[in-house]
Amino acid sequence: MEFPLTTRVALRHQLRRRDESAEDAEEIRHYARLLVNMEIPSEDPYIQSIQTLAARTTGAIPIVRRVTPMVLTLDVPVSLDARRELKRKVQSLPFVVGVTLSTGPKIR
């Protein structure tokens, strides 16, 4: 989902105000972009609701053949020191297959 330019500018200003009010305001924050690959279990409520709808409509039991991993893109304002810790904790979640971390520019 892409935010309009006005929303992105407003979010940047809110983050800057929050950072200025923090105790360590001299810390420079960057955007950390995480690409999180997750496996969706076949018992997922959304998949089950689709199966239920298909079963009611057709009168037959649908079989889930394949559930491909979902990719979630997440932008987080984080200090350069904390980004490795963030990646490690996200990777430790049981449904996460892999995490790719890249660092964006400083928050203006």
Buried (B, 14 or more C-beta within 10 A) or exposed (E): EEEEEEEEEEBEEEBBEEBEEEEEEEEEBBBBBBEBBBBEEEEBEEBEEEBEEEEEEEEEEEEEEEEEEEEEEEEBBBBEEEBEEBBEEBBEEEEBEEBEBEEEEEBE
